[in-house]
Amino acid sequence: MRVLVVSGSLKSNSLNGTLADWIAAVAEDEGRSIGLETVVVDRLTLADVSAPNYDYDVEVASGLPPGPRRLADALEQADAVIICSPEYNASMPGALKNVIDWVSRLRPQPFAGQRGLLASASPSLIGGNRGLWALRVPLESLGMHVHPTMYSLSKANEQVNDPRFLDSGTGQRLRALVNQFLLEVHQLRNREVAHR
């Protein structure tokens, strides 16, 4: 199984980048323990896929910029996608929405039919949850099957840099959700293969 883990922050050493690292570790280390074949994780940051503001005239003149093209290619290779995004003013980062808008122009649509899990980390008590609800909207509009449970880590600045994070209560909740998501994707893939 190939899993794409994306950090939706441009900030170096961001809380969501660290959360994405923890998620990647869970996916790689525990895939075997829950009965999956080898799990290969591809990591991208928002800096890897960023682009100028979407502009139709630029699209017509130059096509898709390299950053969104890189995300589109990674989506096409992935069996599942996990996005860790901060919350900006009760929504997603504008730079992340911009990349989604660029990729939305492609046909066939790389987000369509993809299975996704959303997570966030924030110093706030809400844990970035409002931003994830906003992020669901364009992804589901483009045909992604977003897992109903989202992971929001509150007071993340006090937790994610602790090497024992995955052993804490909130870390165990993350581990269980990632495992559940990967198992569901695995089972759905097997059903699709059986019905071909």
Disulfide bonds with the S-S distance in Angstrom:
none
